[in-house]
Amino acid sequence: MANLSKKYAIDSCKLRIKLSDVIILDNTILDRHSVIKVNDITGELVSQQQIKSLTKEIKFNGYSIKVAITEYYDFQQKTKEQFLEVYLHSKILEHNYFDGITIKNISQIYNRLMTVKVFECTEQIFLTSLVNDIDIKVDFIASKSMFKELCIELKNRSKKHTTLGQGSKLYDNSNLTFNRRESSTLSNPFVKFYDKELESIEKNQQFFKDFPSSEIKDKKRLEVTIKKSSDIKQFFNIEKSNFESILNLPQSELERFVTYAVKQNLNDKVKIEKSATENKSAIDILIHIHFTNSIDNQNLTFLETMEEFLTHFDDKQMKIRIKKRANEWNFNRHNLKAVNQRKMKAEINDKLTGILSELGIV
């Protein structure tokens, strides 16, 4: 059985600080002459993938933080504005990596960024910087076999898509993703289930060697992404999409988005109301479940459902009894209480079945 930590936190995000609020201390990393023009007066956009390929790295022990100076054109004000963008992730917490980025450790993160003396800003400017492209994570403990079964089950429940970059993908190592991160949206969010212990061996070996953790055994992670500032404000019902607002979100709100993101990628659950009829037998309950699902969720008629259902019974007498019970269910559904009404409805159904059979439609 999986042991969910129930501790939701930010794993990574992109901060955007006005360049006028920042002092550049290391021009070899943050060169004011090497500005990435994200968009210009023509409206042409540079993709986030292109931006990341042009960023510089602040080197730490076993990991790095990407930074860049970007320029955006404001079409309303018809002015250009420059920002320092920081691609922050929870490796900066080092030995406390699994805590994720929270309001409790943000001062520690700020101080660590300032100690490398690449740029300088006040902690208040840091906290009120704009934020987007947020990854929210929750960790849980599960064996490899259980994790594999979990991802297969979720893959089987996933919505089918024909659009490139949408839908689920199950990998050979049992990791599971929904949608491409780059093209994900609020309606089709990026979701990733992955083996953190495996990642520590195959991908981030140096980091976990430098900052070993006893928590890594059987550690699995669910990670979801919310990208645009407008989506962040809309979903969490906050006025500003800044770092402080996000860090102050309660656990219940982070959990709400994680749950939403996963469910957006799964087929809607089939819901069947319980029968109001009392003292039902097991066969009556099964008839209610099957016929309700067929009619309400699959949009089949009672007769279509009856025809298919009866093909599973070879014994003639049993078939007659099942047909009678199914008709009883249908009578109750239509609130037909009088004997003559029920008899008339049964006769109509039999005649309809006969006509459909003769026409070869059954």
Contacts in CASP RR format, 6 or more apart in sequence:
PFRMAT RR
TARGET T0000
AUTHOR 0000-0000-0000
METHOD contacts of the structure
MODEL  1
MANLSKKYAIDSCKLRIKLSDVIILDNTILDRHSVIKVNDITGELVSQQQ
IKSLTKEIKFNGYSIKVAITEYYDFQQKTKEQFLEVYLHSKILEHNYFDG
ITIKNISQIYNRLMTVKVFECTEQIFLTSLVNDIDIKVDFIASKSMFKEL
CIELKNRSKKHTTLGQGSKLYDNSNLTFNRRESSTLSNPFVKFYDKELES
IEKNQQFFKDFPSSEIKDKKRLEVTIKKSSDIKQFFNIEKSNFESILNLP
QSELERFVTYAVKQNLNDKVKIEKSATENKSAIDILIHIHFTNSIDNQNL
TFLETMEEFLTHFDDKQMKIRIKKRANEWNFNRHNLKAVNQRKMKAEIND
KLTGILSELGIV
1 146 0 8 1.000
2 140 0 8 1.000
2 141 0 8 1.000
2 142 0 8 1.000
2 146 0 8 1.000
2 150 0 8 1.000
2 220 0 8 1.000
3 140 0 8 1.000
3 141 0 8 1.000
3 142 0 8 1.000
4 138 0 8 1.000
4 140 0 8 1.000
5 138 0 8 1.000
5 139 0 8 1.000
5 140 0 8 1.000
6 138 0 8 1.000
6 251 0 8 1.000
6 255 0 8 1.000
7 138 0 8 1.000
7 139 0 8 1.000
7 251 0 8 1.000
8 136 0 8 1.000
8 137 0 8 1.000
8 138 0 8 1.000
8 251 0 8 1.000
8 254 0 8 1.000
8 255 0 8 1.000
8 258 0 8 1.000
9 90 0 8 1.000
9 99 0 8 1.000
9 100 0 8 1.000
9 101 0 8 1.000
9 102 0 8 1.000
9 136 0 8 1.000
9 137 0 8 1.000
9 138 0 8 1.000
9 254 0 8 1.000
10 90 0 8 1.000
10 100 0 8 1.000
10 101 0 8 1.000
10 102 0 8 1.000
10 134 0 8 1.000
10 135 0 8 1.000
10 136 0 8 1.000
10 137 0 8 1.000
10 246 0 8 1.000
10 247 0 8 1.000
11 89 0 8 1.000
11 90 0 8 1.000
11 100 0 8 1.000
11 101 0 8 1.000
11 135 0 8 1.000
11 136 0 8 1.000
11 137 0 8 1.000
11 223 0 8 1.000
12 87 0 8 1.000
12 88 0 8 1.000
12 89 0 8 1.000
12 90 0 8 1.000
12 101 0 8 1.000
12 133 0 8 1.000
12 134 0 8 1.000
12 135 0 8 1.000
13 88 0 8 1.000
13 101 0 8 1.000
13 131 0 8 1.000
13 132 0 8 1.000
13 133 0 8 1.000
13 134 0 8 1.000
13 135 0 8 1.000
13 243 0 8 1.000
13 246 0 8 1.000
14 85 0 8 1.000
14 86 0 8 1.000
14 87 0 8 1.000
14 88 0 8 1.000
14 131 0 8 1.000
14 132 0 8 1.000
14 133 0 8 1.000
15 85 0 8 1.000
15 86 0 8 1.000
15 88 0 8 1.000
15 126 0 8 1.000
15 129 0 8 1.000
15 130 0 8 1.000
15 131 0 8 1.000
15 243 0 8 1.000
16 70 0 8 1.000
16 83 0 8 1.000
16 84 0 8 1.000
16 85 0 8 1.000
16 129 0 8 1.000
16 130 0 8 1.000
16 131 0 8 1.000
16 132 0 8 1.000
17 83 0 8 1.000
17 84 0 8 1.000
17 85 0 8 1.000
17 86 0 8 1.000
17 121 0 8 1.000
17 125 0 8 1.000
17 126 0 8 1.000
17 129 0 8 1.000
17 130 0 8 1.000
18 81 0 8 1.000
18 82 0 8 1.000
18 83 0 8 1.000
18 84 0 8 1.000
19 69 0 8 1.000
19 82 0 8 1.000
19 83 0 8 1.000
19 84 0 8 1.000
20 82 0 8 1.000
21 121 0 8 1.000
21 122 0 8 1.000
21 125 0 8 1.000
22 84 0 8 1.000
22 119 0 8 1.000
22 120 0 8 1.000
22 121 0 8 1.000
22 125 0 8 1.000
23 119 0 8 1.000
23 120 0 8 1.000
23 121 0 8 1.000
24 30 0 8 1.000
24 32 0 8 1.000
24 118 0 8 1.000
24 119 0 8 1.000
25 117 0 8 1.000
25 118 0 8 1.000
25 119 0 8 1.000
25 120 0 8 1.000
26 117 0 8 1.000
26 118 0 8 1.000
26 119 0 8 1.000
29 56 0 8 1.000
29 57 0 8 1.000
29 58 0 8 1.000
29 67 0 8 1.000
29 118 0 8 1.000
30 56 0 8 1.000
30 67 0 8 1.000
30 69 0 8 1.000
30 84 0 8 1.000
30 118 0 8 1.000
30 119 0 8 1.000
31 69 0 8 1.000
32 69 0 8 1.000
34 69 0 8 1.000
35 69 0 8 1.000
35 70 0 8 1.000
35 71 0 8 1.000
35 82 0 8 1.000
36 46 0 8 1.000
36 51 0 8 1.000
36 54 0 8 1.000
36 55 0 8 1.000
36 68 0 8 1.000
36 69 0 8 1.000
36 70 0 8 1.000
36 71 0 8 1.000
37 46 0 8 1.000
37 70 0 8 1.000
37 71 0 8 1.000
38 45 0 8 1.000
38 46 0 8 1.000
38 51 0 8 1.000
38 70 0 8 1.000
38 71 0 8 1.000
38 72 0 8 1.000
39 45 0 8 1.000
39 46 0 8 1.000
39 72 0 8 1.000
39 73 0 8 1.000
40 73 0 8 1.000
41 73 0 8 1.000
43 73 0 8 1.000
43 75 0 8 1.000
47 182 0 8 1.000
48 133 0 8 1.000
48 182 0 8 1.000
49 182 0 8 1.000
51 68 0 8 1.000
51 70 0 8 1.000
51 85 0 8 1.000
52 66 0 8 1.000
52 87 0 8 1.000
54 68 0 8 1.000
55 66 0 8 1.000
55 67 0 8 1.000
55 68 0 8 1.000
55 85 0 8 1.000
55 87 0 8 1.000
56 66 0 8 1.000
56 67 0 8 1.000
56 68 0 8 1.000
57 64 0 8 1.000
57 65 0 8 1.000
57 66 0 8 1.000
57 67 0 8 1.000
58 64 0 8 1.000
58 65 0 8 1.000
58 66 0 8 1.000
58 67 0 8 1.000
58 113 0 8 1.000
58 116 0 8 1.000
58 118 0 8 1.000
60 91 0 8 1.000
60 92 0 8 1.000
60 112 0 8 1.000
60 116 0 8 1.000
61 94 0 8 1.000
61 210 0 8 1.000
62 91 0 8 1.000
62 206 0 8 1.000
62 207 0 8 1.000
62 210 0 8 1.000
63 89 0 8 1.000
63 91 0 8 1.000
63 92 0 8 1.000
63 207 0 8 1.000
65 86 0 8 1.000
65 87 0 8 1.000
65 88 0 8 1.000
65 89 0 8 1.000
65 92 0 8 1.000
65 113 0 8 1.000
66 86 0 8 1.000
66 87 0 8 1.000
67 84 0 8 1.000
67 85 0 8 1.000
67 86 0 8 1.000
67 87 0 8 1.000
67 118 0 8 1.000
67 119 0 8 1.000
68 84 0 8 1.000
68 85 0 8 1.000
69 82 0 8 1.000
69 83 0 8 1.000
69 84 0 8 1.000
69 85 0 8 1.000
70 82 0 8 1.000
70 83 0 8 1.000
70 85 0 8 1.000
71 80 0 8 1.000
71 81 0 8 1.000
71 82 0 8 1.000
71 83 0 8 1.000
72 80 0 8 1.000
72 81 0 8 1.000
72 82 0 8 1.000
72 83 0 8 1.000
73 79 0 8 1.000
73 80 0 8 1.000
74 80 0 8 1.000
74 81 0 8 1.000
84 119 0 8 1.000
86 113 0 8 1.000
86 129 0 8 1.000
88 101 0 8 1.000
88 109 0 8 1.000
90 97 0 8 1.000
90 99 0 8 1.000
90 100 0 8 1.000
90 101 0 8 1.000
91 97 0 8 1.000
91 204 0 8 1.000
91 207 0 8 1.000
92 109 0 8 1.000
92 112 0 8 1.000
92 113 0 8 1.000
93 99 0 8 1.000
93 100 0 8 1.000
93 101 0 8 1.000
93 105 0 8 1.000
93 108 0 8 1.000
93 109 0 8 1.000
94 210 0 8 1.000
94 211 0 8 1.000
95 211 0 8 1.000
95 213 0 8 1.000
96 105 0 8 1.000
97 207 0 8 1.000
97 211 0 8 1.000
97 213 0 8 1.000
98 139 0 8 1.000
98 213 0 8 1.000
98 215 0 8 1.000
98 219 0 8 1.000
99 105 0 8 1.000
100 137 0 8 1.000
101 109 0 8 1.000
101 247 0 8 1.000
102 247 0 8 1.000
103 247 0 8 1.000
103 248 0 8 1.000
106 127 0 8 1.000
106 243 0 8 1.000
106 247 0 8 1.000
107 123 0 8 1.000
110 123 0 8 1.000
110 126 0 8 1.000
110 127 0 8 1.000
113 126 0 8 1.000
114 120 0 8 1.000
126 243 0 8 1.000
127 242 0 8 1.000
127 243 0 8 1.000
127 244 0 8 1.000
127 247 0 8 1.000
128 242 0 8 1.000
128 243 0 8 1.000
128 244 0 8 1.000
129 242 0 8 1.000
129 243 0 8 1.000
130 229 0 8 1.000
130 241 0 8 1.000
130 242 0 8 1.000
130 243 0 8 1.000
131 229 0 8 1.000
131 232 0 8 1.000
131 241 0 8 1.000
131 242 0 8 1.000
131 243 0 8 1.000
131 246 0 8 1.000
132 227 0 8 1.000
132 228 0 8 1.000
132 229 0 8 1.000
132 232 0 8 1.000
132 241 0 8 1.000
133 225 0 8 1.000
133 227 0 8 1.000
134 225 0 8 1.000
134 226 0 8 1.000
134 227 0 8 1.000
134 232 0 8 1.000
134 246 0 8 1.000
135 223 0 8 1.000
135 224 0 8 1.000
135 225 0 8 1.000
136 223 0 8 1.000
136 224 0 8 1.000
136 225 0 8 1.000
136 226 0 8 1.000
136 254 0 8 1.000
136 257 0 8 1.000
136 258 0 8 1.000
137 221 0 8 1.000
137 222 0 8 1.000
137 223 0 8 1.000
137 224 0 8 1.000
138 221 0 8 1.000
138 222 0 8 1.000
138 255 0 8 1.000
138 258 0 8 1.000
139 196 0 8 1.000
139 219 0 8 1.000
139 220 0 8 1.000
139 221 0 8 1.000
139 222 0 8 1.000
140 219 0 8 1.000
140 220 0 8 1.000
140 221 0 8 1.000
140 222 0 8 1.000
141 217 0 8 1.000
141 218 0 8 1.000
141 219 0 8 1.000
141 220 0 8 1.000
142 150 0 8 1.000
142 218 0 8 1.000
142 220 0 8 1.000
143 218 0 8 1.000
144 174 0 8 1.000
144 195 0 8 1.000
144 218 0 8 1.000
147 174 0 8 1.000
147 193 0 8 1.000
147 195 0 8 1.000
147 220 0 8 1.000
148 174 0 8 1.000
150 193 0 8 1.000
151 170 0 8 1.000
151 174 0 8 1.000
151 175 0 8 1.000
151 176 0 8 1.000
151 193 0 8 1.000
152 170 0 8 1.000
154 168 0 8 1.000
154 176 0 8 1.000
154 193 0 8 1.000
154 262 0 8 1.000
154 266 0 8 1.000
155 168 0 8 1.000
155 170 0 8 1.000
155 176 0 8 1.000
157 266 0 8 1.000
157 267 0 8 1.000
158 167 0 8 1.000
158 168 0 8 1.000
158 178 0 8 1.000
158 265 0 8 1.000
158 266 0 8 1.000
158 267 0 8 1.000
159 167 0 8 1.000
159 265 0 8 1.000
159 266 0 8 1.000
159 267 0 8 1.000
160 167 0 8 1.000
161 167 0 8 1.000
165 179 0 8 1.000
165 180 0 8 1.000
165 183 0 8 1.000
166 179 0 8 1.000
166 180 0 8 1.000
166 183 0 8 1.000
166 188 0 8 1.000
167 178 0 8 1.000
167 179 0 8 1.000
167 188 0 8 1.000
167 265 0 8 1.000
168 176 0 8 1.000
168 177 0 8 1.000
168 178 0 8 1.000
168 265 0 8 1.000
169 176 0 8 1.000
169 177 0 8 1.000
169 178 0 8 1.000
170 176 0 8 1.000
171 177 0 8 1.000
173 195 0 8 1.000
173 198 0 8 1.000
174 195 0 8 1.000
175 192 0 8 1.000
175 193 0 8 1.000
175 194 0 8 1.000
175 195 0 8 1.000
176 192 0 8 1.000
176 193 0 8 1.000
176 194 0 8 1.000
177 190 0 8 1.000
177 191 0 8 1.000
177 192 0 8 1.000
177 193 0 8 1.000
178 188 0 8 1.000
178 189 0 8 1.000
178 190 0 8 1.000
178 191 0 8 1.000
178 192 0 8 1.000
178 262 0 8 1.000
178 265 0 8 1.000
179 188 0 8 1.000
179 189 0 8 1.000
179 190 0 8 1.000
179 191 0 8 1.000
179 265 0 8 1.000
180 190 0 8 1.000
181 190 0 8 1.000
181 225 0 8 1.000
184 190 0 8 1.000
184 225 0 8 1.000
184 227 0 8 1.000
185 227 0 8 1.000
185 231 0 8 1.000
186 226 0 8 1.000
186 228 0 8 1.000
186 231 0 8 1.000
186 234 0 8 1.000
186 235 0 8 1.000
187 264 0 8 1.000
188 264 0 8 1.000
188 265 0 8 1.000
189 224 0 8 1.000
189 225 0 8 1.000
189 226 0 8 1.000
189 260 0 8 1.000
189 261 0 8 1.000
189 264 0 8 1.000
189 265 0 8 1.000
190 224 0 8 1.000
190 225 0 8 1.000
190 261 0 8 1.000
191 222 0 8 1.000
191 223 0 8 1.000
191 224 0 8 1.000
191 225 0 8 1.000
191 261 0 8 1.000
191 262 0 8 1.000
191 265 0 8 1.000
192 221 0 8 1.000
192 222 0 8 1.000
192 223 0 8 1.000
192 224 0 8 1.000
193 220 0 8 1.000
193 221 0 8 1.000
193 222 0 8 1.000
194 220 0 8 1.000
194 221 0 8 1.000
194 223 0 8 1.000
195 219 0 8 1.000
195 220 0 8 1.000
196 216 0 8 1.000
196 219 0 8 1.000
196 220 0 8 1.000
196 221 0 8 1.000
197 216 0 8 1.000
197 217 0 8 1.000
197 218 0 8 1.000
197 219 0 8 1.000
197 220 0 8 1.000
200 207 0 8 1.000
200 208 0 8 1.000
200 216 0 8 1.000
208 216 0 8 1.000
222 258 0 8 1.000
222 262 0 8 1.000
224 257 0 8 1.000
224 258 0 8 1.000
224 261 0 8 1.000
224 262 0 8 1.000
225 261 0 8 1.000
226 232 0 8 1.000
226 235 0 8 1.000
226 257 0 8 1.000
226 261 0 8 1.000
229 241 0 8 1.000
230 241 0 8 1.000
232 238 0 8 1.000
232 241 0 8 1.000
232 246 0 8 1.000
233 239 0 8 1.000
233 240 0 8 1.000
233 241 0 8 1.000
235 257 0 8 1.000
235 260 0 8 1.000
236 245 0 8 1.000
236 246 0 8 1.000
236 249 0 8 1.000
236 253 0 8 1.000
236 257 0 8 1.000
238 245 0 8 1.000
238 246 0 8 1.000
238 249 0 8 1.000
239 245 0 8 1.000
270 293 0 8 1.000
270 297 0 8 1.000
272 288 0 8 1.000
272 289 0 8 1.000
272 292 0 8 1.000
272 293 0 8 1.000
272 296 0 8 1.000
272 297 0 8 1.000
273 292 0 8 1.000
275 284 0 8 1.000
275 285 0 8 1.000
275 288 0 8 1.000
277 284 0 8 1.000
277 288 0 8 1.000
277 332 0 8 1.000
280 288 0 8 1.000
283 322 0 8 1.000
283 325 0 8 1.000
284 325 0 8 1.000
284 329 0 8 1.000
287 322 0 8 1.000
287 325 0 8 1.000
287 326 0 8 1.000
287 329 0 8 1.000
288 329 0 8 1.000
290 305 0 8 1.000
290 309 0 8 1.000
291 302 0 8 1.000
291 305 0 8 1.000
291 309 0 8 1.000
291 326 0 8 1.000
291 329 0 8 1.000
291 330 0 8 1.000
294 300 0 8 1.000
294 304 0 8 1.000
294 305 0 8 1.000
294 308 0 8 1.000
295 301 0 8 1.000
295 302 0 8 1.000
295 305 0 8 1.000
302 330 0 8 1.000
302 349 0 8 1.000
303 349 0 8 1.000
303 352 0 8 1.000
303 353 0 8 1.000
303 356 0 8 1.000
306 323 0 8 1.000
306 326 0 8 1.000
306 349 0 8 1.000
306 353 0 8 1.000
307 353 0 8 1.000
307 362 0 8 1.000
309 322 0 8 1.000
309 326 0 8 1.000
310 319 0 8 1.000
310 322 0 8 1.000
310 323 0 8 1.000
313 319 0 8 1.000
313 322 0 8 1.000
327 342 0 8 1.000
327 345 0 8 1.000
327 346 0 8 1.000
327 349 0 8 1.000
330 345 0 8 1.000
331 337 0 8 1.000
331 341 0 8 1.000
331 342 0 8 1.000
331 345 0 8 1.000
334 345 0 8 1.000
336 342 0 8 1.000
336 345 0 8 1.000
353 362 0 8 1.000
354 362 0 8 1.000
356 362 0 8 1.000
END
